[in-house]
Amino acid sequence: MKEYYIHDGNKKSGPLSLDELNKIEITTQTFVWYEGLSDWTLASEIPELKKMNSINKPLPPPFLKSLNSDNKENVKQNLKEKIIEAFNLTNKQYVLAGIIAIIFLLVFYLINLNSRLTDEIKRVKVDNANISTQASNAQQQVQMQEDAVRRLDQARKASIDSANQIIYRKQRDYRDRWSKYIQKSSPIYSVSIWGGISDLSFNVSNLTEYPIDEIELEVRYILKNGTLFQTEVVKLKDMIPYSQRKVTAPSTDRGTTIIVDFKSIKAQSFNFCYGYNISNGQTNDPWLCK
């Protein structure tokens, strides 16, 4: 019995039986492969799949074209909230910097106070030998102040370490779940009656609070029989945070279907290098730049 595999342009599923294919309602645009085929083939080109009810059902229009003005306003509102969230984070960083500055000033003040007290103790010892008890108490006070300075220094270091940990956890989350924050829309294009693709475009979004240095996308032009006709690489550079950019790709005189995948992404701002080194060997953080 044949075992079928299907691909929706993003992920592969299978093996599946003919009955299982019928249950999940594949469409004419679903790519299918089984042992004996040289490459992925549209379901509408495979004889035993043409009889399925799901194959003959009409496909709904692309979602992006159906967006109404309310949905667009929701997208704008979500983007605005993301920018406000980033602004609030910046304010918190300024507050943290102010606290650290106050700690530095307090440490400087205590050091100067310690120096003045030490000079006073020396003068008292020279003027009156009977104030040894007072001198001893003053020395204890100096020791307490030195301990306070030490504790303040430890608190400053702990505060800096805590801030660095917060930044690291946020950057790690962007690396681990990068596909949630760096996205591409489905391609939009025209297919001529004799084959050939034109007016090809799609959108790429950066939903992180960091700039992205470079994005490479691989565009594959698929013939009607499911074989690969041509591959193009499209590059984007210097993509700012919380932004979206429209991408266009060359037209061809052959092909009926387009598949777009991320080939590589580089963002030094949060140490993200996808596709450049495949993996850095760290199983817990594989896309950390080497």
C-alpha positions in Angstrom: 0.0 0.0 0.0 1.3 3.5 -0.9 2.4 5.8 1.8 1.9 9.5 0.9 3.7 12.6 2.2 2.2 16.2 1.9 3.8 19.6 2.2 1.9 22.9 2.8 4.9 25.2 1.9 6.1 25.3 5.5 6.2 21.8 6.9 6.0 18.2 5.8 3.5 15.6 7.1 3.3 11.8 6.6 3.4 9.0 5.9 -0.4 8.9 5.3 -2.7 6.4 3.7 -5.2 7.3 0.9 -8.0 7.3 3.5 -6.1 9.5 5.8 -5.5 12.0 2.9 -9.3 12.1 2.3 -10.0 12.8 5.9 -7.7 15.8 6.2 -9.2 17.3 3.0 -6.2 18.2 0.9 -6.6 20.7 -1.9 -5.5 21.0 -5.5 -2.6 23.2 -4.4 -1.3 20.6 -1.8 2.1 19.2 -2.7 2.3 15.4 -2.5 5.1 12.8 -2.8 5.3 9.0 -2.6 7.9 6.5 -3.6 8.2 6.5 -7.3 7.8 10.3 -7.8 10.9 12.3 -8.6 9.8 15.4 -6.8 6.9 17.0 -5.0 3.7 17.1 -7.2 0.4 19.0 -6.9 -2.4 16.8 -5.7 -4.5 17.8 -8.8 -1.9 16.0 -11.0 -2.1 12.6 -9.3 -4.8 10.4 -10.8 -5.9 8.6 -7.6 -6.2 11.9 -5.7 -8.4 13.6 -8.3 -11.4 11.6 -7.2 -11.3 13.0 -3.6 -14.2 15.3 -2.6 -11.7 17.8 -1.1 -9.8 18.2 -4.4 -13.0 19.5 -6.1 -13.9 22.0 -3.4 -13.2 25.7 -4.4 -10.3 27.4 -2.5 -11.1 30.4 -0.3 -9.5 33.8 -1.4 -6.1 34.8 0.2 -6.6 36.0 3.7 -4.6 39.2 3.3 -6.8 40.5 0.5 -9.9 40.0 2.8 -8.6 42.3 5.5 -11.2 45.1 6.2 -10.5 48.5 7.6 -11.3 47.3 11.2 -8.6 44.6 11.0 -6.1 47.1 9.6 -6.9 49.4 12.5 -6.3 46.5 14.9 -2.9 45.9 13.3 -2.0 49.6 13.7 -3.2 49.5 17.4 -1.1 46.4 18.1 2.0 48.1 16.6 1.4 51.2 18.6 1.1 49.1 21.8 4.5 47.4 21.0 6.1 50.8 20.5 4.7 52.1 23.9 6.0 48.9 25.6 9.5 49.5 24.2 9.3 53.2 25.3 8.3 52.1 28.9 11.2 49.7 28.9 13.6 52.5 28.0 12.3 54.6 30.9 12.9 51.8 33.3 16.5 51.6 32.0 16.9 55.4 32.7 15.6 54.9 36.3 18.1 52.0 36.8 20.9 54.2 35.5 19.9 56.9 37.9 19.9 54.5 40.9 23.4 53.3 40.0 24.6 57.0 39.7 23.2 57.8 43.2 25.0 54.7 44.6 28.3 55.9 43.1 27.8 59.4 44.7 27.0 57.9 48.0 30.1 55.7 47.9 32.2 58.7 47.0 30.7 60.6 49.9 31.4 57.9 52.4 35.0 57.5 51.3 35.6 61.2 51.8 33.9 61.1 55.2 36.1 58.1 56.1 39.2 60.1 55.2 38.1 63.1 57.3 37.3 60.9 60.3 40.7 59.2 60.1 42.5 62.6 60.2 40.4 63.7 63.2 41.4 60.6 65.1 45.1 61.3 64.5 44.7 64.9 65.7 42.9 63.8 68.9 45.5 61.2 69.8 48.3 63.9 69.5 46.4 66.5 71.6 45.1 64.2 74.4 46.2 60.7 75.2 43.2 60.3 77.5 40.7 60.1 74.6 41.8 56.6 73.6 38.4 55.3 74.3 36.9 57.8 71.9 39.5 57.0 69.3 38.6 53.3 69.6 34.9 54.1 69.1 35.7 56.3 66.1 37.7 53.4 64.6 34.8 51.1 65.0 32.6 53.7 63.3 35.1 53.8 60.4 35.0 50.0 60.2 31.2 50.1 60.0 31.3 52.7 57.3 33.8 50.6 55.3 31.4 47.7 55.7 28.6 49.9 54.4 30.7 50.9 51.4 31.4 47.2 50.7 27.7 46.4 50.9 26.8 49.2 48.6 29.4 48.1 46.1 28.0 44.5 46.3 24.5 45.9 45.8 25.6 47.9 42.7 27.2 44.8 41.2 24.1 42.7 41.9 21.9 45.4 40.3 24.1 45.4 37.1 24.1 41.6 37.0 20.3 41.6 37.4 19.9 44.1 34.5 22.2 42.0 32.3 20.2 38.9 33.1 16.9 40.6 32.1 18.5 41.7 28.7 19.9 38.2 28.1 16.6 36.5 28.8 14.8 38.8 26.4 17.3 38.3 23.7 17.3 34.5 24.3 13.5 34.5 23.9 13.8 36.2 20.5 16.4 33.6 19.4 14.5 30.6 20.6 11.1 31.7 19.2 12.4 33.8 16.2 9.7 32.5 13.8 7.1 34.2 16.0 8.9 37.6 15.8 10.3 37.5 12.2 7.6 36.6 9.8 6.8 36.5 6.0 3.4 36.6 4.4 2.2 34.2 1.7 3.4 35.3 -1.8 1.0 37.2 -4.1 1.6 36.7 -7.9 0.0 36.4 -11.3 0.2 33.2 -13.4 -0.2 33.6 -17.2 -2.4 31.2 -19.2 0.6 29.5 -20.8 2.7 29.4 -17.6 5.0 32.0 -16.2 4.9 34.2 -13.0 4.7 37.9 -12.7 4.0 40.7 -10.2 5.4 38.5 -7.4 5.5 40.1 -3.9 5.2 39.3 -0.2 5.8 41.1 3.1 8.5 40.5 5.7 7.9 41.7 9.3 10.3 42.4 12.2 8.3 42.3 15.4 11.3 42.5 17.8 12.6 45.6 19.5 16.0 45.2 17.9 17.2 46.1 14.3 18.0 43.2 11.9 21.2 43.5 9.8 20.3 41.2 7.0 17.6 38.7 5.9 18.0 36.3 2.9 14.9 34.6 1.5 14.9 31.8 -1.0 12.2 32.0 -3.7 11.5 28.7 -5.6 9.5 28.7 -8.8 7.7 25.4 -9.2 6.4 24.1 -12.6 3.0 22.7 -13.1 4.3 19.1 -12.7 5.7 20.0 -9.3 9.4 20.1 -10.3 11.7 23.0 -9.5 12.2 25.4 -12.4 14.3 28.2 -10.8 15.6 29.6 -7.5 16.2 33.2 -6.6 17.6 34.7 -3.4 16.2 38.0 -2.2 18.1 40.1 0.4 16.8 42.7 2.9 19.2 44.9 4.8 18.9 47.2 7.9 15.3 46.3 8.9 14.3 48.6 11.9 12.4 47.3 14.9 8.6 46.8 14.7 8.5 47.3 11.0 7.2 45.6 7.8 8.7 45.7 4.4 7.3 44.7 1.0 9.5 42.4 -1.0 9.4 41.8 -4.8 11.0 39.0 -6.8 11.8 38.5 -10.5 9.2 37.4 -13.0 9.7 34.2 -15.0 8.3 32.8 -18.3 7.6 29.4 -16.7 6.2 28.1 -13.4 2.8 28.1 -11.7 3.6 28.0 -8.0 5.9 29.9 -5.6 7.5 28.7 -2.4 9.3 31.3 -0.1 11.5 30.3 2.8 14.0 32.1 5.1 17.5 31.2 4.1 19.5 33.2 6.6 18.9 36.0 9.2 21.6 38.0 11.0 20.9 40.4 13.9 24.0 41.3 15.9 21.8 43.5 18.2 20.5 40.3 19.9 23.3 37.9 18.8 21.0 36.0 16.4 22.6 34.2 13.4 20.2 31.8 11.7 21.4 29.9 8.7 25.0 31.3 8.8 26.4 28.5 11.0 23.3 26.2 10.9 24.1 25.5 14.6 26.8 26.7 16.9 26.8 23.3 18.8 25.0 24.7 21.8 21.9 22.6 22.0 20.3 25.0 24.5 20.9 28.2 22.4 21.7 27.0 18.8 21.2 30.3 17.0 23.6 32.4 19.2 26.2 33.9 16.9 29.6 32.2 17.1 
